[in-house]
Amino acid sequence: MQFDATTLRYDAAGLLPVIAQDHASGEVLMLAWMNADAVARTLQTGRVTYWSRSRQSFWVKGESSGHVQKLVEMRLDCDRDCLLVLVEQTGPACHTDRRTCFYTALRDGAEVELMAPEAG
């Protein structure tokens, strides 16, 4: 079956959430957003391209930081309203220079930092 991007279910702002996961380790790296054009650009270029809600512009992961996400595979969830991108991540995925954006755990009612920023 050929992929038809028009069957994706975007929210009222024309966006859908995208979870980035390291294809080799399975580690969840980050959550971001894509619009239809970002989905198309990602599939065409193999470089993961998001839509920045704050800047209202495209954001090619690693364009300024060098922390590139190379697309390995894109997956659709059962409702077609969320994407999972399996990526080859170069450097940290988080803007805080951590491997993942999910570096804080809630344990016994307290926040516990699981990792420090990577040395730059």
N, CA, C and O of each residue as an XYZ file, in Angstrom:
480
protein
N       0.845     -1.181      0.000
C       0.000      0.000      0.000
C       0.887      1.241      0.000
O       1.784      1.361      0.835
N       0.650      2.140     -0.907
C       1.406      3.383     -1.015
C       0.982      4.352      0.092
O      -0.208      4.473      0.385
N       1.944      5.041      0.706
C       1.649      6.007      1.753
C       0.955      7.222      1.162
O       1.384      7.764      0.143
N      -0.114      7.639      1.806
C      -0.864      8.827      1.406
C      -0.870      9.786      2.586
O      -1.614      9.591      3.547
N      -0.041     10.822      2.513
C       0.110     11.762      3.623
C      -1.183     12.477      3.983
O      -1.314     12.977      5.100
N      -2.135     12.537      3.068
C      -3.393     13.229      3.359
C      -4.252     12.448      4.350
O      -5.245     12.975      4.851
N      -3.886     11.204      4.639
C      -4.664     10.410      5.596
C      -4.208     10.617      7.038
O      -4.814     10.081      7.966
N      -3.133     11.401      7.227
C      -2.710     11.704      8.591
C      -3.710     12.667      9.220
O      -4.310     13.491      8.531
N      -3.883     12.555     10.533
C      -4.875     13.366     11.242
C      -4.164     14.431     12.074
O      -3.676     14.164     13.173
N      -4.120     15.629     11.530
C      -3.467     16.758     12.182
C      -4.438     17.441     13.141
O      -5.654     17.321     12.992
N      -3.893     18.162     14.131
C      -4.749     18.905     15.053
C      -5.254     20.184     14.370
O      -4.989     20.411     13.190
N      -5.974     21.001     15.115
C      -6.571     22.221     14.550
C      -5.520     23.189     14.016
O      -5.818     24.004     13.143
N      -4.303     23.109     14.526
C      -3.219     23.974     14.056
C      -2.456     23.349     12.884
O      -1.480     23.920     12.397
N      -2.901     22.188     12.441
C      -2.239     21.527     11.318
C      -0.978     20.769     11.707
O      -0.096     20.547     10.877
N      -0.898     20.373     12.973
C       0.298     19.706     13.493
C      -0.031     18.329     14.064
O      -1.170     18.047     14.439
N       0.990     17.482     14.121
C       0.856     16.240     14.854
C       2.143     15.993     15.628
O       3.227     16.366     15.180
N       2.015     15.352     16.808
C       3.199     15.092     17.625
C       4.052     13.996     16.998
O       3.553     13.072     16.356
N       5.363     14.136     17.209
C       6.332     13.187     16.667
C       7.292     12.802     17.792
O       7.911     13.664     18.415
N       7.405     11.526     18.037
C       8.338     11.006     19.025
C       9.583     10.542     18.275
O       9.487      9.767     17.323
N      10.740     11.013     18.700
C      12.007     10.571     18.116
C      12.627      9.532     19.038
O      12.753      9.747     20.243
N      13.010      8.405     18.454
C      13.581      7.292     19.205
C      14.864      6.827     18.519
O      14.908      6.721     17.293
N      15.901      6.551     19.296
C      17.141      6.030     18.732
C      16.869      4.646     18.162
O      16.390      3.766     18.877
N      17.168      4.444     16.889
C      16.832      3.184     16.222
C      17.627      2.008     16.773
O      17.139      0.878     16.748
N      18.843      2.243     17.272
C      19.686      1.147     17.747
C      19.392      0.781     19.200
O      19.267     -0.398     19.532
N      19.281      1.791     20.069
C      19.118      1.523     21.507
C      17.667      1.460     21.958
O      17.361      0.875     22.997
N      16.762      2.067     21.171
C      15.362      2.138     21.577
C      15.079      3.288     22.532
O      13.937      3.470     22.954
N      16.098      4.065     22.880
C      15.927      5.180     23.809
C      15.034      6.263     23.200
O      15.239      6.673     22.058
N      14.054      6.717     23.960
C      13.202      7.821     23.531
C      13.995      9.108     23.712
O      14.470      9.403     24.809
N      14.135      9.867     22.638
C      14.992     11.049     22.656
C      14.242     12.349     22.888
O      14.684     13.187     23.673
N      13.107     12.527     22.211
C      12.419     13.811     22.301
C      11.017     13.713     21.695
O      10.669     12.730     21.040
N      10.236     14.747     21.930
C       8.927     14.927     21.316
C       8.939     16.287     20.641
O       9.379     17.277     21.226
N       8.457     16.330     19.415
C       8.361     17.597     18.689
C       7.117     17.523     17.808
O       6.287     16.630     17.977
N       6.987     18.455     16.875
C       5.787     18.574     16.051
C       6.145     18.650     14.572
O       7.194     19.178     14.203
N       5.279     18.126     13.747
C       5.421     18.252     12.302
C       4.094     18.687     11.704
O       3.021     18.329     12.190
N       4.194     19.477     10.626
C       3.031     19.729      9.786
C       3.211     18.879      8.522
O       4.195     18.146      8.417
N       2.306     18.961      7.587
C       2.364     18.120      6.389
C       3.644     18.359      5.592
O       4.240     17.415      5.074
N       4.066     19.613      5.494
C       5.286     19.914      4.750
C       6.529     19.344      5.449
O       7.456     18.886      4.782
N       6.551     19.369      6.775
C       7.691     18.804      7.512
C       7.762     17.295      7.318
O       8.850     16.733      7.189
N       6.605     16.638      7.297
C       6.571     15.197      7.023
C       7.159     14.929      5.640
O       8.010     14.055      5.477
N       6.701     15.685      4.652
C       7.179     15.497      3.278
C       8.675     15.765      3.170
O       9.395     15.000      2.527
N       9.147     16.833      3.786
C      10.575     17.176      3.735
C      11.421     16.082      4.386
O      12.483     15.721      3.879
N      10.941     15.562      5.507
C      11.666     14.496      6.207
C      11.782     13.264      5.319
O      12.855     12.671      5.204
N      10.683     12.886      4.697
C      10.695     11.707      3.834
C      11.552     11.921      2.584
O      12.198     10.988      2.106
N      11.558     13.132      2.064
C      12.338     13.430      0.848
C      13.836     13.508      1.113
O      14.637     13.039      0.304
N      14.220     14.099      2.244
C      15.634     14.374      2.499
C      16.322     13.349      3.395
O      17.542     13.193      3.336
N      15.548     12.650      4.226
C      16.144     11.750      5.202
C      16.685     12.462      6.425
O      17.200     11.818      7.338
N      16.575     13.792      6.458
C      16.938     14.598      7.629
C      15.638     14.983      8.322
O      14.744     15.554      7.697
N      15.531     14.675      9.603
C      14.276     14.918     10.311
C      14.038     16.423     10.422
O      14.870     17.174     10.931
N      12.879     16.828      9.930
C      12.489     18.234      9.891
C      11.214     18.404     10.705
O      10.212     17.736     10.448
N      11.252     19.281     11.666
C      10.105     19.552     12.529
C       9.537     20.930     12.202
O      10.120     21.697     11.436
N       8.386     21.222     12.804
C       7.802     22.555     12.745
C       7.951     23.168     14.129
O       7.454     22.617     15.111
N       8.627     24.293     14.210
C       8.798     24.988     15.474
C       7.560     25.831     15.754
O       7.267     26.776     15.022
N       6.844     25.490     16.802
C       5.642     26.253     17.157
C       6.001     27.643     17.657
O       5.253     28.591     17.415
N       7.126     27.789     18.349
C       7.500     29.104     18.883
C       8.013     30.037     17.784
O       7.715     31.231     17.798
N       8.777     29.503     16.838
C       9.335     30.336     15.763
C       8.452     30.365     14.524
O       8.660     31.185     13.629
N       7.467     29.471     14.471
C       6.594     29.360     13.301
C       7.417     29.164     12.021
O       7.220     29.851     11.019
N       8.343     28.205     12.092
C       9.195     27.917     10.942
C       9.694     26.477     11.011
O       9.604     25.820     12.049
N      10.226     25.999      9.873
C      10.792     24.664      9.845
C      12.065     24.627     10.664
O      12.769     25.628     10.796
N      12.347     23.461     11.208
C      13.506     23.252     12.054
C      14.098     21.909     11.662
O      13.564     20.860     12.021
N      15.191     21.943     10.934
C      15.885     20.717     10.561
C      16.801     20.376     11.726
O      17.744     21.108     12.027
N      16.514     19.260     12.374
C      17.264     18.895     13.577
C      18.750     18.825     13.251
O      19.167     18.098     12.350
N      19.542     19.592     13.997
C      20.983     19.611     13.836
C      21.504     20.665     12.888
O      22.716     20.788     12.705
N      20.610     21.430     12.280
C      21.017     22.443     11.299
C      21.989     23.463     11.900
O      22.959     23.861     11.255
N      21.723     23.878     13.128
C      22.622     24.847     13.759
C      23.549     24.191     14.783
O      24.674     24.655     14.971
N      23.103     23.126     15.448
C      23.899     22.502     16.507
C      24.848     21.419     16.011
O      25.837     21.100     16.669
N      24.537     20.856     14.840
C      25.309     19.712     14.357
C      24.822     18.384     14.918
O      25.359     17.332     14.570
N      23.814     18.419     15.779
C      23.261     17.227     16.404
C      22.129     16.676     15.533
O      20.949     16.774     15.869
N      22.529     16.104     14.423
C      21.639     15.698     13.346
C      20.834     14.444     13.701
O      21.316     13.542     14.387
N      19.605     14.420     13.216
C      18.791     13.205     13.260
C      18.598     12.718     11.830
O      17.938     13.369     11.019
N      19.179     11.574     11.539
C      19.014     10.947     10.229
C      17.870      9.948     10.342
O      17.870      9.081     11.216
N      16.899     10.081      9.447
C      15.729      9.210      9.480
C      16.115      7.789      9.077
O      16.726      7.570      8.031
N      15.750      6.831      9.924
C      15.914      5.417      9.604
C      14.567      4.854      9.165
O      14.474      4.115      8.184
N      13.520      5.220      9.915
C      12.169      4.749      9.573
C      11.143      5.663     10.215
O      11.358      6.167     11.318
N      10.030      5.880      9.533
C       8.909      6.640     10.083
C       7.756      5.661     10.277
O       7.445      4.862      9.395
N       7.132      5.739     11.445
C       6.003      4.878     11.747
C       4.783      5.715     12.126
O       4.903      6.796     12.703
N       3.615      5.191     11.789
C       2.340      5.841     12.098
C       1.675      5.102     13.249
O       1.767      3.878     13.333
N       1.010      5.829     14.130
C       0.254      5.126     15.163
C      -1.096      4.693     14.587
O      -1.450      5.066     13.469
N      -1.840      3.909     15.357
C      -3.083      3.307     14.868
C      -4.143      4.331     14.485
O      -4.961      4.064     13.606
N      -4.146      5.496     15.125
C      -5.123      6.544     14.820
C      -4.627      7.516     13.758
O      -5.366      8.402     13.329
N      -3.385      7.354     13.335
C      -2.754      8.196     12.320
C      -2.654      9.660     12.769
O      -2.644     10.572     11.942
N      -2.579      9.875     14.115
C      -2.476     11.240     14.624
C      -1.191     11.472     15.421
O      -1.068     12.463     16.142
N      -0.246     10.557     15.286
C       1.049     10.663     15.954
C       2.059      9.866     15.138
O       1.729      8.825     14.569
N       3.283     10.361     15.086
C       4.340      9.664     14.364
C       5.461      9.269     15.312
O       5.709      9.925     16.324
N       6.127      8.184     14.959
C       7.346      7.756     15.621
C       8.428      7.769     14.558
O       8.296      7.110     13.527
N       9.502      8.517     14.804
C      10.624      8.492     13.875
C      11.782      7.783     14.554
O      12.248      8.190     15.618
N      12.231      6.720     13.918
C      13.415      6.013     14.379
C      14.589      6.688     13.697
O      14.631      6.801     12.472
N      15.546      7.136     14.504
C      16.607      7.984     13.981
C      17.987      7.478     14.362
O      18.166      6.724     15.319
N      18.951      7.924     13.574
C      20.351      7.826     13.940
C      20.719      9.204     14.458
O      20.804     10.162     13.690
N      20.936      9.302     15.761
C      21.176     10.584     16.416
C      22.671     10.854     16.529
O      23.420     10.019     17.036
N      23.101     12.006     16.060
C      24.479     12.464     16.239
C      24.489     13.475     17.373
O      23.841     14.518     17.276
N      25.211     13.185     18.445
C      25.288     14.095     19.579
C      23.996     14.089     20.389
O      23.132     13.236     20.185
N      23.870     15.040     21.304
C      22.680     15.112     22.149
C      21.430     15.476     21.343
O      21.514     16.216     20.363
N      20.284     14.961     21.755
C      19.018     15.298     21.100
C      18.374     16.525     21.746
O      17.639     17.262     21.090
N      18.650     16.737     23.021
C      18.005     17.825     23.764
C      18.777     19.133     23.626
O      20.005     19.131     23.536
N      18.056     20.239     23.610
C      18.696     21.555     23.529
C      19.516     21.877     24.777
O      20.277     22.845     24.782
N      19.368     21.074     25.835
C      20.158     21.254     27.060
C      21.477     20.488     26.985
O      22.203     20.398     27.975
N      21.785     19.938     25.813
C      22.993     19.137     25.568
C      22.981     17.800     26.305
O      24.033     17.256     26.641
N      21.795     17.285     26.549
C      21.674     15.934     27.093
C      21.257     14.995     25.970
O      20.673     15.420     24.974
N      21.561     13.729     26.142
C      21.248     12.723     25.130
C      19.756     12.709     24.810
O      19.376     12.558     23.649
N      18.921     12.861     25.808
C      17.472     12.816     25.671
C      16.831     13.986     26.408
O      17.402     14.516     27.361
N      15.662     14.377     25.971
C      14.907     15.415     26.682
C      14.283     14.855     27.967
O      13.876     15.612     28.848
N      14.214     13.539     28.060
C      13.572     12.884     29.212
C      14.634     12.495     30.232
O      14.857     11.312     30.491
N      15.286     13.500     30.807
C      16.392     13.265     31.735
C      16.003     13.485     33.194
O      16.858     13.420     34.077
N      14.722     13.745     33.456
C      14.253     13.947     34.822
C      13.210     12.886     35.151
O      12.222     12.729     34.434
N      13.440     12.161     36.242
C      12.494     11.140     36.706
C      11.782     11.655     37.950
O      12.333     12.446     38.715
N      10.565     11.200     38.137
C       9.833     11.484     39.371
C       9.913     10.228     40.234
O       9.379      9.177     39.876
N      10.577     10.353     41.357
C      10.783      9.211     42.256
C      10.425      9.620     43.675
O      11.010     10.546     44.237
N       9.462      8.922     44.239
C       9.017      9.201     45.614
C       8.686     10.674     45.817
O       9.031     11.260     46.843
N       8.018     11.268     44.836
C       7.572     12.649     44.944
C       8.643     13.686     44.676
O       8.400     14.883     44.824
N       9.829     13.240     44.283
C      10.918     14.183     44.024
C      11.379     14.057     42.580
O      11.274     12.993     41.970
N      11.894     15.164     42.040
C      12.495     15.144     40.715
C      13.965     14.753     40.843
O      14.714     15.318     41.640
N      14.353     13.768     40.033
C      15.722     13.276     40.066
C      16.327     13.435     38.667
O      15.804     12.898     37.690
N      17.421     14.169     38.584
C      18.102     14.357     37.300
C      18.917     13.098     36.999
O      19.776     12.696     37.784
N      18.635     12.491     35.859
C      19.256     11.214     35.509
C      20.578     11.352     34.767
O      21.391     10.428     34.766
N      20.796     12.504     34.136
C      22.043     12.694     33.392
C      22.402     14.163     33.323
O      21.535     15.037     33.327
N      23.680     14.412     33.261
C      24.199     15.777     33.125
C      24.340     16.083     31.645
O      24.329     15.169     30.821
N      24.474     17.356     31.296
C      24.744     17.700     29.898
C      26.050     17.056     29.438
O      26.979     16.860     30.222
N      26.093     16.733     28.141
C      27.317     16.168     27.571
C      28.369     17.256     27.476
O      28.054     18.427     27.266
N      29.592     16.865     27.629
C      30.691     17.824     27.510
C      30.799     18.281     26.064
O      30.818     17.456     25.150
N      30.870     19.565     25.856
C      30.891     20.114     24.511
C      32.253     20.447     24.099
O      32.461     20.925     22.984
